[in-house]
């Protein structure tokens, strides 16, 4: 390899060890002038209670049900579920050219707080810990259905991420098969475990902690970092220090530490451009009801779209849609930027 090659200066591709996919990194392009789309910043001032919100306590939902006067988190089956419990088994296969399989599942919504005006970074660690408790109990409950093979816990924050209601909430989709990204991560982790006898992410985490180039912060049980192969400008992962396959095995101390990590990370996000920072976030963990998966290592992805400011976001277009993802700012630059941000929310500063 040419000794003049520099990851900070020259175009290169990076391997996503979790999926086997590649990303093109073009760090020299950060020097180009920006003449792209700029949008007006939207105000994020909301009341504590909105009588028109279908997630606020005591309000009526879209299906006509009345929400209870809940004080913590509230869980219900999505009124417009993407997966249905009563889907009949079936499919289509015509000459291996037209192929379809029925999908059966359960979609639930979790309201994180009764307050309409909050987001996770504005909640206390104790309040987020109660959300983590709900995630764990919901995972356990959904895993009790023997036909469910995968449980996806996630949150879409912000209307540009497709969130239809600003009330703080997330979702859980449970289904009878493995979705594409989880299937790829399963294969990659299994291959590493069979070859090395160790967790892929445990080995990766040990290397990242040694190098420190992409670490944002850590606490006693979790590390927050920008993955070497990050696609989105300020993409991060939370990885458990202990090799556990799912949230089901987290101790009370670990659940509190996860809440701490989520709060500290999302505060940094909001402080980046002093806006309610949008993202899609979700946990990847072991499949259920399909045997043992000792190679799986719990982690949580955060995919935020903002690039240069609160009004400039990254789009997946052109080469990225037709070939593979590409980014300009390096993972190392993003981690340094996130590391330097305050953990006091910008709205709370004096």
C-alpha positions as CSV (number, residue, x, y, z in Angstrom):
1,X,0.0,0.0,0.0
2,X,1.2,3.5,-0.9
3,X,2.5,5.1,2.3
4,X,1.2,8.5,1.1
5,X,-2.4,7.3,1.4
6,X,-4.3,9.2,4.1
7,X,-7.8,8.3,5.3
8,X,-8.4,12.0,6.1
9,X,-7.5,13.2,2.6
10,X,-8.0,10.6,0.0
11,X,-11.2,8.8,-1.4
12,X,-11.5,5.3,-0.1
13,X,-14.1,2.6,0.7
14,X,-14.8,1.2,4.1
15,X,-16.3,-2.2,5.0
16,X,-19.3,-2.5,7.2
17,X,-18.4,-5.6,9.2
18,X,-21.9,-6.0,10.5
19,X,-23.5,-6.3,7.0
20,X,-20.7,-6.9,4.6
21,X,-21.7,-3.8,2.6
22,X,-19.2,-1.1,1.5
23,X,-19.4,2.7,1.7
24,X,-17.4,5.3,-0.4
25,X,-15.8,8.0,1.7
26,X,-14.7,11.2,0.0
27,X,-13.1,13.5,2.6
28,X,-11.7,16.0,0.1
29,X,-15.3,17.0,-0.8
30,X,-15.8,18.8,2.5
31,X,-13.8,21.7,0.9
32,X,-16.4,22.3,-1.8
33,X,-18.8,25.3,-1.5
34,X,-22.4,24.5,-0.6
35,X,-25.1,25.7,-3.0
36,X,-27.7,23.1,-2.2
37,X,-31.1,23.3,-0.6
38,X,-31.6,25.3,2.6
39,X,-34.8,25.2,4.5
40,X,-36.2,27.4,7.2
41,X,-35.8,26.1,10.8
42,X,-39.1,25.1,12.3
43,X,-39.9,26.1,15.9
44,X,-40.3,23.2,18.4
45,X,-42.5,24.8,21.0
46,X,-45.3,22.4,22.0
47,X,-47.7,22.4,24.9
48,X,-47.4,19.8,27.7
49,X,-50.9,18.6,26.7
50,X,-52.5,18.7,23.2
51,X,-56.2,17.9,23.0
52,X,-55.8,17.0,19.4
53,X,-53.0,14.5,20.0
54,X,-53.9,10.8,19.8
55,X,-51.1,9.9,22.2
56,X,-51.8,12.3,25.1
57,X,-53.5,10.9,28.2
58,X,-57.3,10.6,28.1
59,X,-57.5,11.6,24.4
60,X,-59.3,9.6,21.8
61,X,-57.2,7.6,19.3
62,X,-57.8,7.1,15.6
63,X,-59.7,3.9,16.1
64,X,-62.1,5.5,18.7
65,X,-60.4,4.1,21.8
66,X,-59.7,6.3,24.8
67,X,-56.2,6.5,26.2
68,X,-56.0,6.0,29.9
69,X,-54.8,8.8,32.2
70,X,-51.3,7.3,32.2
71,X,-48.4,8.8,34.2
72,X,-45.4,6.9,32.8
73,X,-45.2,5.0,29.5
74,X,-48.3,3.7,27.6
75,X,-48.3,0.8,25.2
76,X,-51.0,-0.2,22.7
77,X,-51.3,-2.1,19.4
78,X,-50.9,0.3,16.5
79,X,-54.2,1.4,15.1
80,X,-52.8,1.2,11.6
81,X,-50.3,-1.7,11.9
82,X,-48.0,-2.5,9.0
83,X,-48.1,-6.1,10.1
84,X,-51.3,-8.0,11.1
85,X,-51.8,-10.8,13.5
86,X,-54.4,-12.6,11.4
87,X,-52.6,-12.6,8.1
88,X,-53.1,-16.1,6.5
89,X,-50.1,-18.2,5.5
90,X,-49.4,-18.1,1.8
91,X,-47.3,-16.8,-1.0
92,X,-46.4,-16.7,-4.6
93,X,-43.6,-18.3,-6.7
94,X,-43.8,-18.3,-10.4
95,X,-40.6,-19.7,-11.9
96,X,-38.5,-18.1,-9.1
97,X,-39.2,-14.8,-10.9
98,X,-42.3,-13.6,-9.1
99,X,-41.8,-14.5,-5.4
100,X,-43.8,-13.3,-2.4
101,X,-44.4,-14.6,1.1
102,X,-47.1,-13.7,3.6
103,X,-45.9,-11.7,6.6
104,X,-47.6,-12.0,10.0
105,X,-46.8,-9.8,12.9
106,X,-47.7,-7.4,15.8
107,X,-47.0,-3.7,15.8
108,X,-47.1,-1.8,19.1
109,X,-46.7,1.9,19.9
110,X,-44.9,3.1,23.1
111,X,-45.6,6.6,24.4
112,X,-42.5,7.5,26.3
113,X,-44.1,10.1,28.5
114,X,-47.6,11.7,29.1
115,X,-46.0,15.1,28.3
116,X,-46.5,16.2,24.7
117,X,-43.7,18.7,24.8
118,X,-40.8,16.4,25.6
119,X,-38.3,14.3,23.7
120,X,-35.8,11.7,25.1
121,X,-33.0,14.3,25.6
122,X,-35.4,16.4,27.7
123,X,-36.4,13.6,29.9
124,X,-34.5,12.6,33.0
125,X,-32.3,9.4,33.2
126,X,-34.8,8.0,35.6
127,X,-37.7,8.6,33.2
128,X,-35.8,7.0,30.3
129,X,-34.9,4.1,32.5
130,X,-38.7,3.4,32.8
131,X,-38.9,3.4,29.0
132,X,-36.0,0.8,28.9
133,X,-38.0,-1.3,31.4
134,X,-40.9,-1.2,29.0
135,X,-38.7,-2.2,26.1
136,X,-37.5,-5.2,28.1
137,X,-40.9,-6.3,29.2
138,X,-42.4,-5.9,25.7
139,X,-39.5,-7.9,24.2
140,X,-40.2,-10.7,26.7
141,X,-43.9,-10.6,26.0
142,X,-43.6,-10.7,22.2
143,X,-40.9,-13.4,22.4
144,X,-43.5,-15.6,24.1
145,X,-45.3,-16.0,20.8
146,X,-43.6,-19.1,19.3
147,X,-44.1,-18.0,15.7
148,X,-42.3,-14.6,16.2
149,X,-38.7,-14.7,15.0
150,X,-37.7,-11.0,15.1
151,X,-38.5,-8.1,17.4
152,X,-37.6,-4.6,16.2
153,X,-37.6,-1.8,18.8
154,X,-37.2,1.6,17.2
155,X,-38.0,5.3,17.2
156,X,-38.4,7.8,14.4
157,X,-37.8,11.3,15.7
158,X,-38.8,14.4,13.6
159,X,-41.2,14.8,10.7
160,X,-38.4,14.6,8.2
161,X,-37.9,11.0,9.4
162,X,-41.5,10.2,8.7
163,X,-42.8,10.7,12.3
164,X,-46.5,11.5,12.1
165,X,-46.9,12.7,15.7
166,X,-44.4,14.9,17.7
167,X,-45.5,13.3,21.0
168,X,-42.5,11.3,22.3
169,X,-43.0,7.7,21.2
170,X,-41.4,4.7,19.6
171,X,-42.6,1.4,18.1
172,X,-42.0,-2.3,18.3
173,X,-42.6,-4.5,15.3
174,X,-42.5,-8.3,15.8
175,X,-42.8,-10.6,12.8
176,X,-42.5,-14.2,11.6
177,X,-39.2,-13.8,9.6
178,X,-35.9,-12.0,9.7
179,X,-35.8,-8.6,7.9
180,X,-32.9,-7.9,5.5
181,X,-30.6,-5.9,7.7
182,X,-31.0,-8.3,10.6
183,X,-30.4,-11.3,8.4
184,X,-27.1,-9.7,7.1
185,X,-25.9,-8.9,10.7
186,X,-26.8,-12.4,11.8
187,X,-24.7,-13.9,9.0
188,X,-21.7,-11.7,9.6
189,X,-21.7,-12.2,13.4
190,X,-22.1,-15.9,13.1
191,X,-19.2,-16.2,10.6
192,X,-16.9,-14.3,12.9
193,X,-17.9,-16.3,15.9
194,X,-17.3,-19.6,14.1
195,X,-13.9,-18.4,12.9
196,X,-12.7,-16.7,16.1
197,X,-14.9,-18.0,18.9
198,X,-15.5,-14.5,20.0
199,X,-18.2,-11.8,19.5
200,X,-17.6,-9.7,16.4
201,X,-18.7,-6.5,18.2
202,X,-16.7,-7.3,21.4
203,X,-13.6,-7.6,19.3
204,X,-14.5,-4.4,17.3
205,X,-15.2,-2.5,20.5
206,X,-11.9,-3.6,22.1
207,X,-10.1,-2.2,19.0
208,X,-12.1,1.1,19.0
209,X,-11.4,1.6,22.8
210,X,-7.7,1.1,22.2
211,X,-7.6,3.6,19.3
212,X,-10.1,6.2,20.7
213,X,-10.5,7.8,17.3
214,X,-14.2,7.3,17.0
215,X,-15.3,7.1,20.6
216,X,-17.9,9.7,21.7
217,X,-18.2,8.7,25.3
218,X,-18.6,5.6,27.6
219,X,-20.1,4.7,30.9
220,X,-19.7,1.6,33.0
221,X,-21.7,-0.6,30.7
222,X,-22.0,1.0,27.3
223,X,-19.8,2.7,24.7
224,X,-21.2,5.3,22.2
225,X,-19.1,5.6,19.0
226,X,-19.3,6.6,15.4
227,X,-18.8,3.3,13.5
228,X,-15.8,3.2,11.2
229,X,-18.3,2.4,8.3
230,X,-20.9,5.1,9.2
231,X,-23.1,6.2,6.3
232,X,-25.0,9.1,7.8
233,X,-23.1,12.2,8.8
234,X,-23.4,11.9,12.5
235,X,-24.4,8.2,12.7
236,X,-23.6,6.5,16.0
237,X,-23.9,3.1,17.7
238,X,-24.4,2.2,21.4
239,X,-22.7,-1.1,22.1
240,X,-23.0,-3.0,25.4
241,X,-19.6,-3.7,27.0
242,X,-20.9,-7.1,28.2
243,X,-21.6,-9.6,25.4
244,X,-25.4,-10.2,25.7
245,X,-27.6,-11.3,22.9
246,X,-30.7,-9.2,23.7
247,X,-32.2,-6.6,26.1
248,X,-33.8,-9.4,27.9
249,X,-30.6,-10.1,29.8
250,X,-29.7,-6.6,30.9
251,X,-29.5,-6.1,34.7
252,X,-31.2,-3.1,36.4
253,X,-27.8,-1.4,36.6
254,X,-27.3,-2.0,32.8
255,X,-30.7,-0.6,32.0
256,X,-30.0,2.5,34.0
257,X,-26.7,2.9,32.2
258,X,-28.4,2.5,28.8
259,X,-30.8,5.2,29.8
260,X,-27.8,7.4,30.7
261,X,-26.1,6.7,27.4
262,X,-29.3,7.5,25.4
263,X,-29.8,10.8,27.2
264,X,-26.2,11.9,26.9
265,X,-26.1,11.1,23.2
266,X,-29.4,12.7,22.3
267,X,-28.6,15.8,24.2
268,X,-25.4,16.1,22.2
269,X,-27.4,15.6,19.0
270,X,-29.8,18.5,20.0
271,X,-26.8,20.7,20.9
272,X,-25.2,20.1,17.5
273,X,-27.3,22.6,15.7
274,X,-29.5,23.8,18.6
275,X,-32.5,22.1,17.3
276,X,-34.6,19.0,18.0
277,X,-32.3,16.7,16.2
278,X,-34.1,14.2,14.0
279,X,-33.1,10.5,13.6
280,X,-34.2,7.0,13.2
281,X,-32.9,4.8,16.0
282,X,-33.3,1.1,16.8
283,X,-31.9,-1.9,18.6
284,X,-30.5,-4.9,16.8
285,X,-30.5,-8.0,18.9
286,X,-30.8,-11.8,18.6
287,X,-33.6,-13.5,16.7
288,X,-36.1,-15.3,18.9
289,X,-37.7,-18.8,18.8
290,X,-35.1,-20.1,16.4
291,X,-32.5,-21.8,18.5
292,X,-29.5,-20.3,20.3
293,X,-27.6,-17.4,18.8
294,X,-24.5,-17.0,21.0
295,X,-22.7,-14.9,18.4
296,X,-25.3,-12.0,18.6
297,X,-24.2,-8.9,20.5
298,X,-26.8,-6.3,21.4
299,X,-26.3,-2.8,19.9
300,X,-28.4,0.2,19.0
301,X,-28.1,2.3,15.8
302,X,-28.8,6.0,15.5
303,X,-29.2,7.3,11.9
304,X,-29.6,11.1,11.9
305,X,-29.9,12.9,8.5
306,X,-28.6,16.4,9.3
307,X,-25.4,17.3,7.6
308,X,-24.3,21.0,7.7
309,X,-26.9,22.7,9.9
310,X,-30.5,22.4,11.3
311,X,-31.7,23.0,7.7
312,X,-29.3,21.0,5.6
313,X,-29.7,17.3,5.5
314,X,-28.0,14.5,3.6
315,X,-30.0,12.8,0.8
316,X,-29.4,9.4,-0.7
317,X,-29.4,10.1,-4.4
318,X,-27.6,9.3,-7.7
319,X,-24.6,7.1,-7.1
320,X,-25.8,6.2,-3.6
321,X,-29.1,4.8,-5.0
322,X,-27.5,3.1,-8.0
323,X,-24.1,1.9,-6.5
324,X,-23.4,2.2,-2.8
325,X,-23.6,4.8,0.0
326,X,-21.1,7.7,0.0
327,X,-20.2,10.3,2.6
328,X,-17.9,13.3,2.8
329,X,-17.1,14.0,6.4
330,X,-15.2,11.1,8.0
331,X,-16.3,9.0,10.9
332,X,-13.4,10.4,12.9
333,X,-14.4,14.0,12.2
334,X,-18.0,13.3,13.3
335,X,-16.8,11.6,16.5
336,X,-14.6,14.5,17.4
337,X,-17.4,16.9,16.8
338,X,-19.9,14.9,18.9
339,X,-17.3,14.5,21.7
340,X,-16.8,18.2,22.1
341,X,-20.5,19.0,22.5
342,X,-22.0,19.8,25.9
343,X,-24.1,17.4,27.8
344,X,-26.3,20.2,29.1
345,X,-29.3,20.7,26.8
346,X,-29.2,24.0,25.0
347,X,-32.7,24.8,26.2
348,X,-31.5,24.5,29.8
349,X,-28.5,26.8,29.6
350,X,-28.6,30.0,31.6
